[in-house]
Amino acid sequence: MRPIDKVTSIRPVYKTDLPLPCFRRGKVRDVYDLGDKLLIVTTDRISAFDCILASAIPGKGVILNQLSLFWFDFFSDLVENHLLTANLAEYPESLAEYASQLVGRSCLVRRTEPIPVECVARGYLAGSAWKEYSKNRRVCGLELQPGLVESERLSEPIFTPAIKASSGHDENISEQRMRDLLGERLTDELKRLTLEIYLRAAKYALERGIIICDTKLEFGISEGRIVLIDEVLTPDSSRFWPAEGYRVGLPQPSFDKQYVRDYLETVGWDKSPPAPALPEDIVRITFDKYAEAYTRLTGKPLLMESL
């Protein structure tokens, strides 16, 4: 095992092609059907403004996968998760020759019935929440106190669900709409779990120099029970800010892909496919941000057996 320390030394995985039925290919993850379970491979693809970019961030998929594994274990006393194993020795023998595409960036998970609402917790006013608040002092139907400014910490975290609109974009919805979709009991439990996960993670992360501004969680149902699925508290699903230098009233530097979004805003791209490639220095700095978030949160260097 050796630590990942330089993006230029990492073999990128942009797309996988395994001898298995493809269950789903998302912006970042390739998911394969193994019957009663799924194989999730987190690639190095990166998306922005709902477009997959022409460049990969070598090693990014490893960071996302390993950080999700860390959080699955961290919250195992609070909620079940879908993880079965991330040990390649326990994978089907037919996948052994594809180890270079799987090591560090994959996991076997049980199948669940995904709940069609994304559960978002926000502890600070940023992103779409700040834009909405600026217009009408509301966020997803919740009226907030007047006078708040960008990046300000809220008096208590808020729960702001979202769904995938027909365009593929995330669409913020009110809690009442979620109740209409899922019912009272399931909505109450998902809200409770989401806010408890956020509060625990935010406290833990702040002790390690990271502010978790907000995060998106996904859940499924297995044998009648709620199960935490997909990715958990990664730089792709959360806004991570360095605690040092935090200043209310301004956008914050971050450990997530906001750095890529900021770059793309400067190049005249109309945010329609095809997305542009990224310069080498943007790729390197983005990797460094993801890797620093991982190291701060887990307290250990990111390791890979083979790259």
Residue frames as qw, qx, qy, qz and C-alpha x, y, z in Angstrom:
[[0.000, 0.890, 0.456, 0.000, 0.00, 0.00, 0.00],
 [0.426, -0.022, -0.004, 0.905, 1.24, 3.48, -0.75],
 [0.098, 0.679, 0.392, -0.613, -0.26, 6.93, -0.23],
 [0.432, 0.677, 0.420, 0.423, -1.68, 8.84, -3.16],
 [0.322, -0.663, -0.103, 0.668, 0.16, 12.12, -3.25],
 [0.001, -0.430, 0.382, 0.818, 0.45, 13.20, -6.88],
 [0.692, 0.474, 0.303, -0.452, -2.35, 13.25, -9.39],
 [0.457, 0.657, -0.497, -0.336, 0.08, 12.80, -12.28],
 [0.012, -0.341, 0.940, -0.031, 1.02, 9.34, -10.98],
 [0.519, 0.180, 0.711, -0.440, -2.54, 8.02, -10.94],
 [0.036, 0.100, 0.824, 0.556, -4.09, 6.05, -13.78],
 [0.427, 0.106, 0.178, -0.880, -7.51, 7.65, -14.41],
 [0.163, 0.300, 0.935, 0.092, -10.66, 5.57, -14.80],
 [0.258, 0.111, -0.125, -0.952, -13.09, 7.55, -16.96],
 [0.794, 0.055, -0.117, -0.594, -15.39, 4.69, -17.93],
 [0.411, -0.264, 0.868, -0.086, -15.57, 1.03, -16.97],
 [0.706, 0.254, -0.417, -0.513, -16.51, -1.82, -19.27],
 [0.322, -0.284, 0.865, -0.259, -17.09, -4.97, -17.24],
 [0.302, -0.034, -0.866, -0.396, -18.60, -8.30, -18.38],
 [0.025, 0.377, 0.797, -0.471, -21.79, -7.62, -16.43],
 [0.062, 0.731, 0.581, 0.352, -25.21, -6.18, -17.27],
 [0.156, 0.172, -0.168, 0.958, -25.10, -2.42, -16.83],
 [0.135, -0.624, -0.724, 0.262, -27.72, -1.38, -14.29],
 [0.056, 0.974, 0.214, -0.044, -27.12, 2.36, -14.56],
 [0.611, 0.127, 0.004, 0.781, -24.41, 4.74, -15.71],
 [0.152, -0.916, -0.311, 0.204, -24.60, 8.05, -13.88],
 [0.217, 0.952, -0.182, 0.118, -22.52, 11.18, -14.09],
 [0.100, -0.721, 0.663, -0.176, -19.81, 9.63, -11.91],
 [0.514, -0.240, 0.799, -0.198, -20.79, 6.04, -11.03],
 [0.550, 0.182, -0.685, -0.442, -21.09, 2.96, -13.21],
 [0.590, -0.185, 0.609, -0.498, -23.45, 0.45, -11.61],
 [0.394, 0.205, -0.832, -0.332, -23.60, -3.21, -12.61],
 [0.807, -0.198, 0.025, -0.555, -26.33, -5.80, -11.99],
 [0.168, 0.309, -0.927, 0.128, -25.28, -8.91, -10.06],
 [0.447, -0.341, -0.810, -0.167, -28.77, -10.20, -9.44],
 [0.496, -0.730, -0.467, 0.055, -29.56, -9.72, -5.77],
 [0.438, -0.692, -0.011, 0.574, -26.80, -7.14, -5.41],
 [0.454, 0.883, 0.032, 0.113, -25.12, -4.34, -7.34],
 [0.706, -0.146, 0.045, 0.691, -21.52, -3.46, -8.08],
 [0.087, 0.988, 0.113, -0.059, -20.85, 0.28, -7.86],
 [0.702, 0.038, 0.094, 0.705, -17.71, 1.65, -9.48],
 [0.053, -0.937, -0.134, 0.317, -16.92, 5.29, -8.77],
 [0.704, 0.450, 0.160, 0.525, -15.06, 6.66, -11.77],
 [0.406, -0.338, -0.058, 0.847, -12.90, 9.76, -12.02],
 [0.120, 0.598, 0.491, 0.622, -15.47, 11.59, -14.11],
 [0.111, -0.385, -0.404, 0.822, -16.47, 15.02, -12.92],
 [0.111, 0.666, 0.620, 0.400, -19.62, 16.93, -13.78],
 [0.101, -0.333, -0.243, 0.905, -20.59, 20.56, -13.52],
 [0.407, 0.314, -0.035, -0.857, -23.83, 22.30, -14.42],
 [0.814, 0.200, 0.437, -0.325, -25.31, 18.85, -15.13],
 [0.728, 0.616, -0.288, -0.085, -22.72, 18.06, -17.82],
 [0.887, -0.283, 0.197, 0.306, -19.96, 15.47, -17.65],
 [0.037, 0.884, -0.347, -0.312, -16.69, 17.20, -18.42],
 [0.797, 0.515, -0.315, -0.005, -14.24, 15.96, -21.04],
 [0.254, 0.538, -0.692, 0.409, -11.52, 15.70, -18.39],
 [0.792, -0.425, -0.438, 0.019, -11.30, 13.27, -15.49],
 [0.240, -0.798, 0.431, -0.346, -9.76, 13.99, -12.09],
 [0.696, 0.185, -0.687, 0.094, -7.45, 10.96, -11.66],
 [0.306, 0.003, -0.769, 0.562, -8.01, 9.41, -8.23],
 [0.373, -0.200, 0.119, -0.898, -11.21, 11.34, -7.50],
 [0.782, -0.170, -0.421, -0.428, -13.32, 8.18, -7.63],
 [0.620, -0.024, -0.680, 0.391, -11.09, 6.51, -5.06],
 [0.030, 0.115, -0.427, 0.896, -11.53, 9.45, -2.70],
 [0.575, -0.176, -0.104, -0.792, -15.31, 9.48, -3.09],
 [0.808, -0.112, -0.553, -0.170, -15.59, 5.73, -2.57],
 [0.538, 0.007, -0.644, 0.544, -13.25, 5.57, 0.41],
 [0.118, -0.158, 0.321, -0.926, -14.89, 8.55, 2.09],
 [0.706, -0.200, -0.243, -0.634, -18.34, 6.98, 1.70],
 [0.761, -0.081, -0.632, 0.125, -17.00, 3.75, 3.23],
 [0.253, 0.115, -0.540, 0.794, -15.67, 5.80, 6.15],
 [0.380, -0.151, 0.154, -0.899, -19.05, 7.46, 6.76],
 [0.761, -0.155, -0.507, -0.374, -21.02, 4.22, 6.34],
 [0.628, -0.098, -0.661, 0.399, -19.01, 2.84, 9.25],
 [0.069, 0.145, -0.350, 0.923, -19.23, 6.11, 11.20],
 [0.513, -0.100, 0.066, -0.850, -23.04, 6.08, 11.11],
 [0.461, -0.017, -0.866, -0.191, -23.56, 2.31, 11.40],
 [0.112, -0.239, -0.801, 0.537, -25.04, 2.70, 14.89],
 [0.270, 0.336, 0.202, -0.879, -27.63, 5.17, 13.60],
 [0.721, 0.456, 0.029, -0.522, -28.88, 3.76, 10.30],
 [0.808, 0.059, 0.543, 0.219, -28.41, 0.67, 8.16],
 [0.213, 0.685, -0.393, -0.575, -26.56, 1.09, 4.88],
 [0.889, 0.373, -0.013, -0.266, -26.42, -0.90, 1.66],
 [0.208, 0.689, -0.694, -0.016, -22.72, -1.85, 1.80],
 [0.991, -0.093, -0.058, -0.075, -21.90, -5.57, 1.60],
 [0.774, -0.350, 0.219, 0.481, -18.15, -5.43, 0.96],
 [0.323, 0.909, -0.221, -0.143, -15.42, -3.39, -0.66],
 [0.495, -0.495, 0.692, 0.176, -12.91, -6.25, -0.46],
 [0.530, 0.492, -0.501, -0.475, -11.97, -7.41, -3.96],
 [0.038, 0.220, -0.973, 0.055, -11.22, -10.90, -2.61],
 [0.345, 0.298, 0.782, -0.425, -14.95, -11.27, -1.96],
 [0.487, 0.492, -0.158, -0.703, -16.00, -10.22, -5.46],
 [0.927, 0.287, 0.207, -0.128, -17.00, -12.75, -8.13],
 [0.675, -0.290, 0.477, 0.482, -13.93, -14.48, -9.59],
 [0.557, 0.591, 0.448, 0.374, -14.89, -13.28, -13.07],
 [0.042, 0.991, 0.055, 0.114, -13.93, -9.74, -12.02],
 [0.731, -0.504, 0.161, 0.431, -10.37, -10.56, -10.95],
 [0.607, 0.202, 0.327, 0.696, -8.85, -9.49, -14.27],
 [0.066, 0.783, 0.266, 0.558, -10.53, -6.08, -13.92],
 [0.588, -0.567, -0.366, 0.446, -8.96, -5.35, -10.54],
 [0.373, -0.035, 0.045, 0.926, -7.16, -2.25, -11.84],
 [0.179, -0.441, -0.366, -0.800, -10.55, -0.68, -12.60],
 [0.620, -0.576, -0.470, -0.251, -12.06, -1.73, -9.28],
 [0.636, -0.210, -0.476, 0.570, -9.43, -1.45, -6.55],
 [0.226, -0.204, -0.300, 0.904, -10.19, 1.30, -4.08],
 [0.237, 0.095, -0.137, -0.957, -13.08, 2.71, -6.09],
 [0.555, -0.142, -0.628, -0.526, -15.76, 0.00, -5.95],
 [0.303, -0.124, 0.762, -0.559, -18.11, -1.78, -3.58],
 [0.286, -0.271, -0.867, -0.304, -20.75, -4.49, -3.62],
 [0.294, -0.041, 0.383, -0.875, -24.09, -3.33, -2.22],
 [0.234, 0.362, 0.894, -0.122, -27.46, -4.89, -1.63],
 [0.050, -0.391, -0.531, -0.750, -30.33, -3.86, -3.85],
 [0.056, 0.414, 0.601, -0.681, -32.91, -1.57, -2.32],
 [0.195, 0.748, 0.565, 0.286, -35.95, 0.28, -3.53],
 [0.313, 0.065, -0.104, 0.942, -34.60, 3.84, -3.82],
 [0.007, 0.749, 0.522, -0.408, -36.75, 6.54, -2.22],
 [0.457, 0.560, 0.380, 0.577, -37.43, 9.10, -4.98],
 [0.133, -0.970, -0.050, -0.196, -36.65, 12.15, -2.82],
 [0.603, 0.293, -0.385, 0.634, -33.17, 13.45, -2.05],
 [0.527, -0.782, -0.313, 0.111, -32.76, 14.50, 1.57],
 [0.435, 0.534, -0.157, 0.708, -30.80, 17.72, 2.01],
 [0.508, -0.734, -0.308, 0.328, -29.63, 19.26, 5.27],
 [0.360, 0.672, -0.027, 0.646, -28.38, 22.84, 5.29],
 [0.562, -0.568, -0.353, 0.486, -26.52, 24.44, 8.16],
 [0.221, -0.450, 0.116, 0.857, -25.40, 27.55, 6.28],
 [0.488, 0.751, 0.298, -0.331, -26.95, 29.78, 3.67],
 [0.148, -0.500, 0.618, 0.588, -25.27, 29.10, 0.33],
 [0.163, 0.074, 0.884, 0.432, -25.89, 27.92, -3.22],
 [0.193, -0.442, -0.653, -0.584, -29.51, 27.64, -4.35],
 [0.379, -0.653, -0.598, 0.269, -30.69, 28.28, -0.78],
 [0.260, -0.443, -0.065, 0.855, -28.96, 31.67, -0.73],
 [0.011, -0.102, -0.520, -0.848, -30.37, 32.57, -4.14],
 [0.300, -0.558, -0.718, -0.288, -33.90, 31.66, -3.05],
 [0.387, -0.622, -0.455, 0.506, -33.58, 33.46, 0.28],
 [0.225, -0.205, 0.132, 0.943, -32.33, 36.59, -1.48],
 [0.146, -0.288, -0.580, -0.747, -35.57, 36.71, -3.48],
 [0.544, -0.495, -0.364, -0.572, -38.24, 35.96, -0.91],
 [0.266, -0.518, 0.606, -0.543, -36.62, 35.13, 2.44],
 [0.905, -0.081, 0.257, -0.329, -37.72, 31.53, 2.01],
 [0.106, 0.450, -0.867, -0.187, -35.90, 28.25, 1.34],
 [0.270, -0.097, -0.939, -0.189, -37.98, 25.34, 0.08],
 [0.447, -0.597, -0.530, -0.404, -41.10, 26.86, 1.60],
 [0.592, -0.511, -0.426, 0.456, -39.45, 27.60, 4.95],
 [0.050, 0.926, 0.033, 0.372, -39.51, 31.24, 6.00],
 [0.700, -0.087, -0.329, 0.628, -36.21, 32.25, 7.56],
 [0.280, -0.781, -0.245, 0.502, -35.40, 35.23, 9.74],
 [0.410, 0.898, 0.062, 0.149, -34.68, 38.52, 7.96],
 [0.121, -0.931, 0.343, -0.001, -31.24, 40.01, 7.55],
 [0.847, -0.225, 0.413, 0.247, -29.24, 36.87, 6.83],
 [0.260, 0.796, -0.423, -0.346, -26.27, 37.15, 4.47],
 [0.830, 0.375, -0.405, -0.083, -24.46, 34.70, 2.20],
 [0.595, 0.254, -0.686, 0.333, -22.60, 31.88, 3.96],
 [0.335, -0.473, 0.425, -0.695, -24.16, 32.72, 7.33],
 [0.165, -0.038, -0.966, 0.194, -24.68, 29.91, 9.79],
 [0.506, -0.460, -0.424, -0.593, -28.35, 29.20, 10.44],
 [0.450, -0.506, 0.441, -0.589, -29.64, 29.15, 14.00],
 [0.668, -0.125, 0.722, -0.130, -30.36, 25.47, 13.43],
 [0.100, -0.133, 0.817, 0.553, -29.99, 23.19, 10.39],
 [0.633, 0.320, 0.150, -0.688, -32.95, 22.99, 8.04],
 [0.517, 0.094, 0.835, 0.161, -34.29, 20.07, 6.03],
 [0.407, 0.595, -0.137, -0.680, -34.83, 20.89, 2.35],
 [0.713, 0.113, 0.684, 0.109, -35.81, 17.91, 0.15],
 [0.253, 0.557, -0.435, -0.661, -35.31, 17.75, -3.60],
 [0.809, 0.259, 0.525, -0.048, -36.38, 15.62, -6.53],
 [0.331, -0.132, 0.614, 0.704, -35.08, 15.06, -10.03],
 [0.468, 0.571, 0.123, -0.663, -37.07, 17.20, -12.45],
 [0.840, 0.446, 0.308, -0.015, -37.86, 15.97, -15.96],
 [0.401, 0.869, -0.284, 0.061, -34.87, 17.98, -17.21],
 [0.838, 0.095, -0.390, 0.370, -32.55, 15.97, -14.96],
 [0.103, 0.522, -0.366, 0.764, -31.81, 18.91, -12.69],
 [0.274, -0.321, -0.770, 0.478, -32.38, 18.74, -8.95],
 [0.224, -0.579, -0.283, -0.731, -35.55, 20.60, -8.01],
 [0.019, 0.045, -0.673, 0.738, -36.00, 21.83, -4.46],
 [0.433, -0.479, -0.615, -0.453, -39.43, 20.98, -3.05],
 [0.409, -0.541, 0.289, -0.675, -41.28, 21.82, 0.12],
 [0.110, -0.153, 0.926, -0.326, -41.49, 19.41, 3.01],
 [0.619, 0.258, 0.424, -0.608, -45.25, 19.31, 2.49],
 [0.693, 0.470, -0.373, -0.400, -44.79, 18.13, -1.09],
 [0.236, 0.347, -0.901, 0.114, -42.50, 15.40, 0.21],
 [0.368, 0.036, 0.760, -0.535, -45.22, 14.38, 2.65],
 [0.712, 0.394, 0.059, -0.578, -47.71, 14.24, -0.19],
 [0.581, 0.489, -0.619, -0.203, -45.32, 11.97, -2.13],
 [0.404, 0.248, -0.848, 0.238, -44.11, 9.67, 0.65],
 [0.638, -0.558, -0.513, -0.137, -46.53, 10.00, 3.53],
 [0.341, -0.863, 0.161, -0.337, -46.18, 11.42, 7.02],
 [0.855, -0.471, 0.204, 0.077, -44.37, 8.58, 8.79],
 [0.833, 0.196, 0.145, 0.496, -41.64, 8.03, 6.19],
 [0.248, 0.795, -0.014, 0.554, -41.07, 11.77, 5.77],
 [0.509, -0.817, 0.155, -0.222, -40.72, 12.26, 9.53],
 [0.888, -0.318, 0.231, 0.239, -38.16, 9.46, 9.83],
 [0.700, 0.426, 0.134, 0.557, -36.12, 10.60, 6.83],
 [0.001, 0.880, -0.055, 0.472, -36.07, 14.15, 8.15],
 [0.688, -0.696, 0.195, -0.059, -34.95, 12.95, 11.58],
 [0.893, -0.069, 0.226, 0.382, -32.18, 10.79, 10.15],
 [0.527, 0.650, 0.096, 0.540, -30.97, 13.46, 7.74],
 [0.148, -0.891, 0.137, -0.407, -30.67, 16.15, 10.41],
 [0.782, -0.572, 0.246, 0.038, -29.05, 13.80, 12.92],
 [0.851, 0.173, 0.182, 0.461, -26.50, 12.63, 10.34],
 [0.322, 0.774, 0.009, 0.545, -25.74, 16.23, 9.42],
 [0.404, -0.857, 0.163, -0.275, -25.37, 17.39, 13.04],
 [0.876, -0.366, 0.241, 0.200, -23.08, 14.50, 13.96],
 [0.758, 0.338, 0.185, 0.526, -20.96, 14.93, 10.85],
 [0.144, 0.871, 0.005, 0.469, -20.79, 18.73, 11.18],
 [0.568, -0.788, 0.217, -0.092, -19.56, 18.50, 14.77],
 [0.886, -0.154, 0.292, 0.325, -16.99, 15.86, 13.88],
 [0.629, 0.544, 0.185, 0.524, -15.75, 17.74, 10.80],
 [0.051, -0.946, 0.046, -0.318, -15.47, 21.10, 12.56],
 [0.704, -0.641, 0.280, 0.123, -13.08, 19.53, 15.07],
 [0.747, -0.028, 0.442, 0.495, -10.93, 18.70, 12.03],
 [0.162, -0.437, 0.223, 0.856, -11.06, 22.12, 10.43],
 [0.022, -0.195, -0.720, -0.666, -13.92, 21.58, 7.97],
 [0.415, 0.254, 0.349, -0.801, -17.29, 23.31, 7.94],
 [0.164, 0.295, 0.887, 0.314, -20.00, 21.20, 6.32],
 [0.236, 0.077, -0.061, -0.967, -22.25, 23.81, 4.78],
 [0.778, 0.144, 0.125, -0.598, -24.82, 21.34, 3.48],
 [0.135, -0.240, 0.943, 0.186, -25.14, 17.76, 2.31],
 [0.729, 0.132, -0.242, -0.626, -27.41, 15.58, 0.20],
 [0.320, -0.197, 0.913, -0.159, -28.31, 12.07, 1.32],
 [0.642, 0.077, -0.488, -0.586, -30.15, 9.28, -0.43],
 [0.461, -0.164, 0.775, -0.400, -32.06, 6.43, 1.15],
 [0.497, 0.037, -0.725, -0.476, -33.72, 3.22, 0.03],
 [0.757, -0.256, 0.301, -0.520, -36.07, 0.63, 1.47],
 [0.443, 0.268, -0.854, -0.056, -34.95, -2.95, 2.09],
 [0.419, -0.277, -0.855, 0.128, -37.24, -5.48, 3.76],
 [0.314, -0.811, -0.466, -0.165, -39.35, -2.62, 5.05],
 [0.547, -0.654, -0.103, 0.513, -36.42, -0.78, 6.63],
 [0.244, 0.964, -0.101, -0.032, -34.78, 2.53, 5.72],
 [0.843, -0.117, 0.187, 0.491, -31.25, 2.07, 4.34],
 [0.032, -0.860, 0.226, 0.457, -28.61, 4.73, 3.62],
 [0.818, 0.311, 0.394, 0.281, -27.43, 4.34, 0.01],
 [0.481, 0.829, 0.027, 0.284, -25.34, 5.90, -2.74],
 [0.515, 0.316, -0.353, 0.714, -22.55, 8.22, -1.53],
 [0.491, -0.782, -0.370, 0.099, -22.33, 9.85, 1.89],
 [0.319, -0.916, 0.071, 0.233, -20.80, 13.20, 2.82],
 [0.717, 0.058, 0.306, 0.624, -18.32, 13.42, -0.03],
 [0.113, -0.434, 0.122, 0.885, -17.08, 16.56, -1.79],
 [0.065, -0.167, -0.704, -0.687, -19.49, 15.69, -4.62],
 [0.330, -0.583, -0.708, -0.222, -22.59, 15.56, -2.40],
 [0.442, -0.764, -0.328, 0.338, -21.66, 18.23, 0.15],
 [0.254, 0.852, -0.143, 0.435, -20.15, 21.67, 0.45],
 [0.778, -0.400, -0.196, 0.444, -16.99, 21.45, 2.55],
 [0.155, 0.918, -0.103, 0.350, -15.41, 24.74, 3.60],
 [0.578, 0.117, -0.504, 0.631, -12.10, 25.25, 5.42],
 [0.413, -0.787, -0.433, 0.149, -12.92, 26.54, 8.90],
 [0.442, -0.447, 0.035, 0.777, -9.86, 28.76, 8.92],
 [0.085, -0.090, 0.357, 0.926, -10.62, 32.02, 7.17],
 [0.007, 0.591, 0.791, 0.160, -14.41, 31.53, 7.25],
 [0.015, -0.163, -0.101, 0.981, -16.03, 34.92, 6.66],
 [0.276, 0.608, 0.706, -0.235, -19.75, 35.65, 6.71],
 [0.275, 0.808, 0.108, -0.510, -21.19, 37.60, 3.79],
 [0.228, 0.644, -0.597, -0.421, -18.93, 36.16, 1.10],
 [0.935, 0.192, -0.267, -0.135, -18.65, 33.00, -0.99],
 [0.626, -0.621, 0.471, 0.018, -16.27, 30.56, 0.71],
 [0.306, 0.499, -0.790, -0.185, -13.32, 28.62, -0.69],
 [0.886, -0.113, 0.197, -0.405, -14.16, 24.94, -0.68],
 [0.338, -0.361, 0.859, 0.131, -12.88, 21.36, -0.82],
 [0.647, 0.390, 0.645, -0.121, -15.48, 20.41, -3.41],
 [0.519, 0.301, 0.548, 0.583, -15.96, 20.94, -7.13],
 [0.072, 0.937, 0.254, -0.226, -16.96, 24.57, -6.72],
 [0.316, -0.606, 0.422, 0.596, -13.39, 25.33, -7.80],
 [0.339, 0.141, 0.770, 0.522, -14.16, 23.68, -11.16],
 [0.159, 0.794, 0.586, 0.036, -17.48, 25.52, -11.47],
 [0.143, -0.875, 0.008, 0.463, -15.73, 28.82, -10.79],
 [0.327, -0.334, 0.606, 0.644, -13.18, 28.09, -13.52],
 [0.292, 0.393, 0.788, 0.372, -15.86, 27.15, -16.04],
 [0.073, 0.879, 0.406, -0.239, -17.66, 30.43, -15.40],
 [0.169, -0.764, 0.244, 0.573, -14.61, 32.25, -16.80],
 [0.361, -0.180, 0.737, 0.543, -14.23, 30.45, -20.14],
 [0.385, 0.290, -0.250, -0.840, -17.39, 31.49, -21.96],
 [0.077, -0.106, -0.978, -0.164, -18.96, 28.04, -21.97],
 [0.468, -0.225, -0.190, -0.833, -22.74, 28.17, -22.42],
 [0.424, -0.178, 0.748, -0.478, -23.20, 25.17, -20.08],
 [0.871, 0.288, 0.051, -0.394, -24.53, 22.98, -22.87],
 [0.787, -0.160, 0.533, 0.265, -22.91, 19.73, -24.02],
 [0.854, -0.044, -0.386, 0.346, -20.22, 19.09, -25.00],
 [0.466, -0.877, 0.032, 0.114, -18.45, 20.30, -21.89],
 [0.382, 0.805, -0.427, 0.153, -14.91, 21.60, -22.21],
 [0.828, -0.027, -0.409, 0.383, -11.75, 19.89, -20.99],
 [0.447, -0.892, 0.004, 0.064, -9.93, 21.20, -17.94],
 [0.348, 0.764, -0.485, 0.246, -6.36, 22.52, -17.91],
 [0.720, 0.047, -0.624, 0.301, -3.80, 20.38, -16.10],
 [0.131, 0.212, -0.522, 0.816, -3.42, 22.83, -13.22],
 [0.596, -0.236, 0.043, -0.766, -7.18, 22.88, -12.58],
 [0.872, -0.059, -0.467, -0.138, -7.20, 19.06, -12.53],
 [0.551, 0.144, -0.616, 0.545, -4.28, 18.96, -10.09],
 [0.121, -0.240, 0.391, -0.880, -5.68, 21.57, -7.71],
 [0.739, -0.206, -0.158, -0.621, -9.12, 19.92, -7.74],
 [0.819, -0.032, -0.563, 0.102, -7.57, 16.57, -6.82],
 [0.327, 0.200, -0.561, 0.734, -5.60, 18.23, -4.03],
 [0.411, -0.279, 0.177, -0.850, -8.78, 19.73, -2.59],
 [0.867, -0.156, -0.304, -0.362, -10.59, 16.38, -2.60],
 [0.740, 0.088, -0.574, 0.339, -7.58, 14.62, -1.09],
 [0.082, 0.289, -0.481, 0.824, -7.19, 17.20, 1.67],
 [0.650, -0.286, 0.020, -0.704, -10.85, 16.80, 2.63],
 [0.899, -0.066, -0.425, -0.082, -10.36, 13.04, 2.86],
 [0.569, 0.182, -0.562, 0.572, -7.22, 13.32, 4.96],
 [0.169, -0.333, 0.342, -0.862, -8.69, 15.87, 7.35],
 [0.746, -0.239, -0.052, -0.619, -11.86, 13.88, 7.89],
 [0.950, -0.064, -0.303, -0.036, -10.36, 10.41, 8.24],
 [0.464, -0.803, 0.374, -0.002, -7.07, 11.43, 9.82],
 [0.715, -0.215, 0.588, 0.312, -5.07, 9.19, 7.49],
 [0.095, 0.460, -0.538, -0.700, -3.53, 9.37, 4.02],
 [0.829, 0.346, 0.044, -0.437, -5.46, 7.99, 1.09],
 [0.377, -0.390, 0.816, 0.199, -4.07, 4.57, 0.18],
 [0.812, 0.402, -0.143, -0.398, -4.28, 2.52, -2.97],
 [0.822, -0.218, 0.507, 0.144, -2.99, -0.98, -3.60],
 [0.547, 0.093, 0.593, 0.584, -2.47, -0.48, -7.31],
 [0.275, 0.841, 0.166, -0.436, -2.61, 2.57, -9.53]]
